[in-house]
Amino acid sequence: MASDDVFSEKLRVPEALTFDDVLLRPKESRVEPDDADMRTRVSTNVTLSVPVLSAAMDTVTEAELAVEMARQGGMGVLHRNMSVEETAEGVEEVKRADELIIRDVVTASPEQTVREVDRMMEREGVSGAPVVDEDDAVLGIISGTDIRPYLEVGEYDAVREAMTDEVITASEDVTPRAALELMYEHRIERVPIVDDENRLTGLVTMAGVLARREYDDAARDDDGALVVGVAVGPFETDRARAADEAGADVVFIDCAHAHNLDVIDSAREIEAEIDADVVVGNVGTAEAAEAVVGFADGIKVGIGPGSICTTRIVSGAGMPQITAVAEVADVADRHGVPVIADGGIRYSGDAIKAIAAGADAVMLGSYFAGTDEAPGRIVTMNGKRYKQYRGMGSVGAMNDGGGDRYLKDEAEDEEFVPEGVEAATPYKGPLSSELHQLVGGMQSGMGYVGAETIPEFKERSEFVRVSSAGQTESHAHDVVITDEAPNYSPDN
């Protein structure tokens, strides 16, 4: 082939689109946004009430934010810039957060003095405790009302003299509703859970039951615990095992370029060793999806779209997100494997466009980095509050242990080649408010298309191309914004 022909062939390049390049084509609809059902799968065995995950970044998702994400129906993915032990502890913290049956129960002995138990309950932050013998058999229960001065119980009297010995108990299979009815009927605040031999196995409290009822749409596992995801390096089998043993629902192979054959081999080995679902990412092409779809429980899409990611500029490689999601989804859908669109989402409209392109859920970083629950520190600049936010390919994140995400060994002089920056994002307040605005906007998009469910929306959705003039027209224009809306900022 002549050199001119080779040059000409190189210039025959396909077009790729991202969020601002398209809009959803409105259609006939009877669907009110509030009626849109946002339930979706994010992996083979895990379903969420809302199709949203928080990114596995050390200024976004640790246990506190993961707990709140799951309570609101989504999923938090714990970052991996921590020790393996800390990863397991983070998973356990999420799993314990809303548990119906408390397993680590503060108990009292019948031979202890009232004073000892009173101090113990104050120290442990509880208002009552089951009284058990040396075999953990429940003998009674003692609370603050049992040891008030007017009951004429001396502080050096034995607990057996002050406890209530007519104890209402329940079995392991008690439901939240049954436990609450039991407590209302007997005017008590806690019910010990016992086995067939009356041995204590746990405790249900009224406060715990009411807290669970507050989050009716929370994303929970089969045992009623909150769901949680964990990011592991492509070769971190030890972290994957630890997360799995701690109860993680999904393990995310966390790599900037998962269409690397060594990464795929290792991810396949990890998937075979653990019980948790395994999501592989990040990818951006149909070929990459073909390479992992045979064993992955989910595929995560995004090569360089994040607000603090500089991969495309530094490496010259990447794929605009709408095209990337559509390519991967074409492959994944044929195998029934969910797709997660990771990065580049600034508005709720971008999130629902990602679903229309074929994603089953979206993952966001900067959107949640400014919330109260995110671990980044608050800084004040020019009188405004911001929270620290950095890419996992930034120098700071790499120095803290995230360098292998970009498949680079740590150099002796620690001169990394970063693919991300360190920045600040506006402080936003509670995560629940941000997620409410995000999901509400996505439901509006479903209303415009006339779809009540995510699968129906993906089928009915059509895109129209938007010119640069159309992009300008889409935003607020020709005005000075005096009161900023909670779901729109022209600076995004």
C-alpha positions as CSV (number, residue, x, y, z in Angstrom):
1,M,0.0,0.0,0.0
2,A,1.4,3.4,-1.0
3,S,2.2,5.8,1.9
4,D,-0.6,8.2,0.7
5,D,-3.1,5.3,1.0
6,V,-1.8,4.5,4.6
7,F,-2.1,8.2,5.6
8,S,-5.6,8.3,4.1
9,E,-6.6,5.2,5.9
10,K,-5.5,6.6,9.2
11,L,-7.8,9.6,8.7
12,R,-10.8,7.4,8.2
13,V,-11.6,7.5,11.9
14,P,-15.0,6.8,13.5
15,E,-16.9,9.5,15.4
16,A,-17.4,9.1,19.2
17,L,-19.9,11.1,21.3
18,T,-20.2,12.1,24.9
19,F,-23.0,13.6,27.0
20,D,-23.2,17.1,25.6
21,D,-23.3,15.8,22.0
22,V,-26.8,14.2,22.4
23,L,-30.3,14.7,23.9
24,L,-33.1,12.3,24.6
25,R,-35.9,12.6,22.0
26,P,-39.1,13.3,23.9
27,K,-42.0,10.8,23.3
28,E,-45.6,10.3,24.1
29,S,-46.0,9.6,27.7
30,R,-48.4,8.8,30.5
31,V,-45.6,8.3,33.0
32,E,-45.3,10.8,35.9
33,P,-41.7,11.1,37.1
34,D,-42.5,10.1,40.6
35,D,-43.9,6.8,39.3
36,A,-40.7,5.8,37.5
37,D,-39.3,2.6,39.0
38,M,-35.5,3.0,39.3
39,R,-34.6,-0.5,40.4
40,T,-31.8,-2.1,38.5
41,R,-29.1,-4.8,38.6
42,V,-25.5,-3.7,39.0
43,S,-24.1,-7.2,38.9
44,T,-25.4,-10.7,38.4
45,N,-26.9,-11.1,41.9
46,V,-27.1,-7.5,43.3
47,T,-30.1,-5.2,42.7
48,L,-30.3,-1.6,43.8
49,S,-33.4,0.6,44.4
50,V,-31.7,3.4,42.5
51,P,-29.1,3.0,39.7
52,V,-26.3,5.0,41.4
53,L,-22.9,4.0,42.9
54,S,-20.3,6.2,44.5
55,A,-16.8,6.0,43.1
56,A,-14.0,4.0,44.8
57,M,-11.9,7.1,45.5
58,D,-10.2,8.0,48.8
59,T,-11.9,11.4,48.9
60,V,-15.3,10.0,48.1
61,T,-16.2,6.6,49.5
62,E,-15.3,5.2,52.9
63,A,-17.7,3.4,55.3
64,E,-19.7,6.4,56.4
65,L,-20.7,7.4,52.8
66,A,-21.2,3.7,51.8
67,V,-23.7,3.3,54.6
68,E,-25.7,6.4,53.5
69,M,-25.6,5.4,49.9
70,A,-27.1,2.0,50.7
71,R,-29.7,3.5,53.0
72,Q,-30.8,5.7,50.1
73,G,-31.0,2.7,47.7
74,G,-27.6,2.9,46.0
75,M,-24.2,1.4,46.6
76,G,-20.9,2.8,47.9
77,V,-17.7,1.2,46.7
78,L,-14.9,1.4,49.2
79,H,-11.6,2.7,47.8
80,R,-8.4,0.6,48.2
81,N,-5.9,3.2,49.5
82,M,-6.0,1.5,52.8
83,S,-4.7,-1.7,54.4
84,V,-6.3,-5.0,53.7
85,E,-7.4,-5.1,57.4
86,E,-9.0,-1.7,57.1
87,T,-10.9,-2.8,54.0
88,A,-12.4,-5.7,55.9
89,E,-13.2,-3.4,58.8
90,G,-14.9,-1.0,56.4
91,V,-17.1,-3.7,55.0
92,E,-18.0,-4.9,58.5
93,E,-18.9,-1.4,59.6
94,V,-21.4,-1.0,56.7
95,K,-22.9,-4.4,57.3
96,R,-23.4,-3.6,61.0
97,A,-24.9,-0.2,60.4
98,D,-28.5,-1.1,60.1
99,E,-28.6,-4.7,61.3
100,L,-31.9,-5.7,62.9
101,I,-30.3,-8.1,65.4
102,I,-27.3,-6.6,67.3
103,R,-24.7,-9.3,67.8
104,D,-22.2,-7.5,69.9
105,V,-24.5,-7.3,72.9
106,V,-23.6,-5.6,76.2
107,T,-24.6,-8.1,78.9
108,A,-24.7,-8.1,82.7
109,S,-24.0,-10.8,85.3
110,P,-26.5,-11.5,88.1
111,E,-23.7,-11.2,90.6
112,Q,-22.5,-7.8,89.5
113,T,-23.5,-4.8,91.6
114,V,-26.0,-2.3,90.4
115,R,-23.3,0.4,90.5
116,E,-21.0,-1.7,88.3
117,V,-23.7,-2.3,85.7
118,D,-24.9,1.3,85.8
119,R,-21.3,2.5,85.0
120,M,-20.9,-0.2,82.4
121,M,-24.1,0.9,80.6
122,E,-23.0,4.6,80.7
123,R,-19.6,3.7,79.3
124,E,-21.0,1.5,76.5
125,G,-23.7,4.0,75.6
126,V,-26.7,1.7,76.2
127,S,-29.7,2.1,78.4
128,G,-30.3,-1.6,79.2
129,A,-28.7,-5.0,79.1
130,P,-29.7,-8.6,79.2
131,V,-28.6,-10.5,82.3
132,V,-27.1,-13.9,81.5
133,D,-25.4,-16.7,83.4
134,E,-22.1,-18.3,82.5
135,D,-23.7,-20.3,79.7
136,D,-25.3,-17.2,78.2
137,A,-28.8,-18.3,79.2
138,V,-31.0,-15.2,79.7
139,L,-32.1,-14.7,83.3
140,G,-33.5,-11.3,83.1
141,I,-33.0,-7.8,81.8
142,I,-31.9,-4.6,83.6
143,S,-32.4,-1.0,82.5
144,G,-32.1,2.5,83.8
145,T,-35.7,2.3,85.1
146,D,-34.8,-0.7,87.3
147,I,-32.1,1.2,89.2
148,R,-33.6,4.6,89.8
149,P,-33.3,5.8,93.4
150,Y,-37.0,5.8,94.1
151,L,-37.1,2.0,93.6
152,E,-35.0,1.7,96.8
153,V,-32.3,-0.4,95.1
154,G,-28.9,0.1,96.6
155,E,-26.0,0.7,94.4
156,Y,-24.2,-2.2,96.0
157,D,-27.1,-4.6,95.7
158,A,-26.7,-7.5,93.2
159,V,-28.2,-7.2,89.8
160,R,-30.4,-10.2,90.4
161,E,-32.2,-8.1,93.0
162,A,-32.9,-5.2,90.6
163,M,-33.4,-6.9,87.2
164,T,-36.8,-7.7,85.6
165,D,-36.9,-11.5,85.5
166,E,-40.0,-11.8,83.3
167,V,-38.2,-11.4,80.0
168,I,-39.9,-11.2,76.6
169,T,-37.7,-12.9,74.0
170,A,-37.8,-13.7,70.3
171,S,-36.2,-16.2,68.0
172,E,-33.7,-15.6,65.2
173,D,-36.3,-15.5,62.5
174,V,-38.2,-12.5,64.0
175,T,-39.2,-9.9,61.5
176,P,-38.9,-6.1,62.1
177,R,-42.7,-5.9,62.2
178,A,-43.1,-8.7,64.6
179,A,-40.4,-7.3,66.9
180,L,-42.0,-3.9,66.9
181,E,-45.4,-5.3,67.7
182,L,-43.9,-7.3,70.6
183,M,-42.3,-4.2,72.0
184,Y,-45.5,-2.1,71.7
185,E,-47.6,-4.9,73.3
186,H,-45.3,-5.3,76.3
187,R,-44.2,-1.6,76.5
188,I,-40.5,-2.5,76.3
189,E,-37.6,-1.0,74.3
190,R,-35.5,-4.1,73.6
191,V,-36.1,-7.8,73.0
192,P,-33.3,-10.4,73.5
193,I,-32.9,-13.0,70.7
194,V,-32.4,-16.5,72.0
195,D,-31.9,-20.0,70.6
196,D,-33.8,-23.1,71.4
197,E,-32.0,-23.4,74.7
198,N,-32.7,-19.8,75.8
199,R,-29.1,-18.8,75.1
200,L,-28.6,-15.2,74.1
201,T,-27.7,-14.7,70.4
202,G,-28.5,-11.1,69.9
203,L,-30.7,-8.1,70.7
204,V,-33.4,-6.2,68.8
205,T,-34.1,-2.6,69.9
206,M,-37.0,-0.3,69.1
207,A,-34.5,2.4,68.0
208,G,-33.0,-0.1,65.6
209,V,-36.3,-1.2,64.1
210,L,-37.5,2.4,63.7
211,A,-34.2,3.3,62.0
212,R,-34.7,0.5,59.5
213,R,-38.3,1.6,58.8
214,E,-37.0,5.1,57.9
215,Y,-35.1,3.6,55.0
216,D,-37.8,1.5,53.2
217,D,-35.9,1.7,49.9
218,A,-32.5,0.8,51.3
219,A,-30.4,-1.6,49.3
220,R,-30.0,-4.7,51.4
221,D,-28.6,-8.2,51.0
222,D,-30.6,-11.4,51.7
223,D,-29.9,-11.1,55.4
224,G,-31.2,-7.5,55.6
225,A,-27.8,-5.9,55.9
226,L,-26.8,-2.9,53.7
227,V,-25.0,-3.7,50.5
228,V,-21.5,-2.6,49.9
229,G,-18.9,-2.8,47.1
230,V,-15.1,-2.9,47.5
231,A,-12.4,-1.9,45.0
232,V,-9.4,-4.2,44.7
233,G,-6.3,-4.0,42.5
234,P,-6.2,-6.3,39.5
235,F,-3.6,-8.5,41.3
236,E,-4.8,-8.1,44.9
237,T,-6.2,-11.5,45.6
238,D,-5.6,-11.0,49.3
239,R,-7.7,-7.9,49.5
240,A,-10.4,-9.6,47.4
241,R,-10.5,-12.6,49.8
242,A,-10.6,-10.4,52.9
243,A,-13.5,-8.3,51.5
244,D,-15.4,-11.4,50.5
245,E,-15.0,-13.0,53.9
246,A,-16.1,-9.7,55.6
247,G,-19.3,-9.8,53.6
248,A,-18.8,-7.6,50.6
249,D,-21.5,-8.0,48.0
250,V,-19.5,-6.9,45.0
251,V,-15.7,-6.8,44.4
252,F,-14.7,-4.3,41.7
253,I,-11.5,-5.0,39.8
254,D,-10.2,-1.4,39.9
255,C,-8.0,-0.7,36.9
256,A,-7.7,2.2,34.5
257,H,-7.3,-0.1,31.5
258,A,-8.9,-3.5,32.1
259,H,-8.4,-4.6,28.5
260,N,-4.9,-5.7,29.6
261,L,-4.4,-9.4,29.3
262,D,-2.6,-9.8,32.6
263,V,-5.4,-7.9,34.3
264,I,-8.0,-10.2,32.7
265,D,-6.2,-13.3,33.7
266,S,-5.9,-12.2,37.3
267,A,-9.5,-11.0,37.4
268,R,-10.7,-14.4,36.2
269,E,-8.7,-16.0,39.0
270,I,-10.1,-13.7,41.6
271,E,-13.7,-14.4,40.4
272,A,-13.1,-18.1,40.8
273,E,-11.8,-17.8,44.4
274,I,-14.5,-15.6,46.0
275,D,-18.3,-15.8,46.5
276,A,-19.0,-12.1,46.0
277,D,-19.9,-10.9,42.5
278,V,-17.0,-9.5,40.5
279,V,-17.3,-6.4,38.3
280,V,-14.4,-5.8,35.9
281,G,-13.3,-2.3,34.8
282,N,-12.6,0.0,33.4
283,V,-13.1,-0.7,29.7
284,G,-14.3,1.5,26.8
285,T,-14.7,-0.7,23.7
286,A,-16.7,-3.7,22.4
287,E,-13.5,-5.7,22.1
288,A,-12.7,-5.2,25.8
289,A,-16.3,-6.2,26.7
290,E,-15.9,-9.4,24.7
291,A,-12.8,-10.3,26.6
292,V,-14.4,-10.2,30.0
293,V,-18.1,-10.8,29.5
294,G,-17.6,-14.6,29.8
295,F,-16.7,-14.5,33.5
296,A,-17.6,-11.0,34.8
297,D,-20.7,-10.4,36.9
298,G,-20.7,-6.8,35.7
299,I,-18.6,-4.4,33.5
300,K,-17.6,-0.9,34.4
301,V,-17.1,1.6,31.5
302,G,-15.0,4.8,31.5
303,I,-11.6,5.6,30.0
304,G,-10.8,9.1,31.0
305,P,-14.1,10.9,31.4
306,G,-13.8,11.9,35.1
307,S,-13.5,15.6,36.1
308,I,-10.1,15.1,37.7
309,C,-8.9,12.5,35.2
310,T,-6.2,13.5,32.7
311,T,-5.7,10.1,31.1
312,R,-6.8,11.3,27.6
313,I,-4.5,14.3,27.7
314,V,-1.5,12.5,29.2
315,S,-1.8,9.3,27.2
316,G,-3.7,10.4,24.2
317,A,-6.0,7.4,24.7
318,G,-9.7,7.2,25.7
319,M,-13.2,7.0,24.4
320,P,-16.0,9.5,24.8
321,Q,-18.5,8.1,27.3
322,I,-21.8,7.8,25.4
323,T,-20.1,5.8,22.6
324,A,-18.1,3.8,25.1
325,V,-21.2,2.8,27.0
326,A,-23.1,1.9,23.9
327,E,-20.3,-0.3,22.5
328,V,-19.9,-2.2,25.7
329,A,-23.7,-2.5,26.3
330,D,-24.2,-4.0,22.9
331,V,-21.9,-6.9,24.0
332,A,-23.0,-7.1,27.6
333,D,-26.7,-7.2,26.9
334,R,-26.4,-10.4,24.8
335,H,-24.9,-12.1,27.8
336,G,-27.2,-10.6,30.5
337,V,-24.3,-8.8,32.2
338,P,-25.0,-5.4,33.8
339,V,-23.0,-2.3,32.7
340,I,-22.0,0.6,35.0
341,A,-21.1,3.9,33.4
342,D,-18.2,5.4,35.5
343,G,-17.3,9.1,35.1
344,G,-18.1,12.3,33.3
345,I,-21.5,12.9,34.8
346,R,-22.1,16.5,35.8
347,Y,-25.9,16.7,35.8
348,S,-28.8,14.3,36.3
349,G,-29.4,14.6,32.6
350,D,-26.0,13.1,31.9
351,A,-26.8,10.2,34.2
352,I,-30.0,9.3,32.5
353,K,-28.4,9.6,29.1
354,A,-25.8,7.0,30.2
355,I,-28.7,4.7,31.0
356,A,-30.3,5.4,27.6
357,A,-27.0,4.5,25.9
358,G,-27.2,1.1,27.6
359,A,-25.8,1.3,31.1
360,D,-27.8,-0.3,34.0
361,A,-26.3,2.1,36.6
362,V,-23.9,5.1,36.9
363,M,-21.0,5.7,39.2
364,L,-20.1,9.2,40.3
365,G,-17.2,10.7,42.1
366,S,-17.1,14.5,42.2
367,Y,-20.9,14.6,42.5
368,F,-20.6,13.1,46.0
369,A,-17.1,14.3,47.0
370,G,-18.6,17.6,48.4
371,T,-21.1,15.9,50.7
372,D,-20.9,15.6,54.5
373,E,-20.3,11.9,54.4
374,A,-17.3,12.0,52.0
375,P,-13.9,11.7,53.8
376,G,-12.3,14.7,52.1
377,R,-11.4,17.6,54.4
378,I,-13.3,21.0,54.1
379,V,-11.3,24.0,53.0
380,T,-12.3,27.6,52.7
381,M,-11.3,29.6,49.6
382,N,-12.5,33.2,48.9
383,G,-15.1,32.8,51.6
384,K,-16.6,29.7,50.1
385,R,-16.4,26.1,51.5
386,Y,-15.0,23.3,49.4
387,K,-14.0,19.7,50.1
388,Q,-10.8,18.1,49.0
389,Y,-11.2,15.9,45.9
390,R,-8.5,14.1,43.9
391,G,-8.2,11.5,41.2
392,M,-6.8,8.1,42.0
393,G,-4.2,8.8,39.3
394,S,-3.1,12.0,41.0
395,V,0.3,12.2,42.7
396,G,-1.2,12.3,46.1
397,A,-3.3,9.3,45.7
398,M,-0.5,7.4,44.1
399,N,1.8,8.2,47.0
400,D,-0.8,6.9,49.3
401,G,-0.9,3.5,47.5
402,G,-3.0,3.9,44.4
403,G,-0.2,3.9,41.8
404,D,-0.8,0.3,40.7
405,R,-4.2,1.2,39.4
406,Y,-2.4,2.6,36.4
407,L,-0.2,-0.5,36.1
408,K,3.0,1.4,37.0
409,D,5.5,0.0,39.5
410,E,6.5,2.5,42.2
411,A,9.8,4.0,41.1
412,E,12.6,4.3,43.6
413,D,12.5,8.1,43.3
414,E,8.7,8.1,43.4
415,E,8.5,10.0,40.2
416,F,5.1,8.8,39.0
417,V,3.5,9.7,35.7
418,P,0.1,10.9,37.0
419,E,-3.1,10.6,35.1
420,G,-5.2,12.8,37.5
421,V,-5.1,16.0,39.5
422,E,-5.8,17.1,43.0
423,A,-8.6,19.7,43.3
424,A,-11.5,21.0,45.4
425,T,-15.2,20.6,44.8
426,P,-17.9,22.8,46.4
427,Y,-19.2,21.7,49.7
428,K,-22.8,20.4,49.2
429,G,-24.2,19.2,52.6
430,P,-25.9,15.8,53.2
431,L,-25.5,13.1,50.6
432,S,-29.3,12.3,50.8
433,S,-30.1,15.7,49.3
434,E,-27.7,15.3,46.4
435,L,-28.9,11.9,45.6
436,H,-32.5,13.0,45.8
437,Q,-31.8,15.7,43.1
438,L,-29.9,13.3,40.9
439,V,-32.5,10.5,41.0
440,G,-35.4,13.0,40.6
441,G,-33.8,14.4,37.5
442,M,-33.3,10.9,36.1
443,Q,-37.0,10.1,36.8
444,S,-37.9,13.2,34.9
445,G,-36.0,11.9,31.9
446,M,-37.9,8.7,32.1
447,G,-41.1,10.6,32.1
448,Y,-40.2,12.5,28.9
449,V,-39.5,9.2,27.2
450,G,-42.6,7.5,28.6
451,A,-40.9,4.6,30.4
452,E,-41.8,3.3,33.9
453,T,-38.8,1.0,34.3
454,I,-35.1,1.1,33.5
455,P,-35.4,-1.8,31.0
456,E,-38.4,-0.1,29.2
457,F,-36.5,3.2,29.2
458,K,-33.4,1.7,27.6
459,E,-35.7,0.2,24.9
460,R,-37.7,3.3,24.2
461,S,-34.9,5.8,24.3
462,E,-33.6,7.6,21.2
463,F,-30.9,10.2,20.9
464,V,-30.7,13.3,18.7
465,R,-27.4,14.9,17.9
466,V,-26.9,18.4,19.2
467,S,-24.8,21.2,17.6
468,S,-22.6,23.6,19.6
469,A,-25.5,26.1,19.3
470,G,-27.8,23.5,20.6
471,Q,-25.5,22.8,23.6
472,T,-25.5,26.5,24.4
473,E,-29.3,26.6,24.1
474,S,-29.6,23.7,26.5
475,H,-28.0,25.7,29.4
476,A,-29.4,28.7,31.1
477,H,-28.4,31.6,28.8
478,D,-28.8,35.3,28.3
479,V,-29.5,35.9,32.0
480,V,-27.6,36.5,35.2
481,I,-28.5,33.7,37.7
482,T,-29.4,35.3,41.0
483,D,-30.5,32.1,42.9
484,E,-28.7,28.9,42.0
485,A,-30.9,25.8,41.7
486,P,-29.9,22.7,43.8
487,N,-29.6,20.6,40.7
488,Y,-27.8,23.0,38.3
489,S,-24.7,25.0,38.3
490,P,-23.3,26.6,35.2
491,D,-19.8,26.1,36.5
492,N,-20.1,22.2,36.3
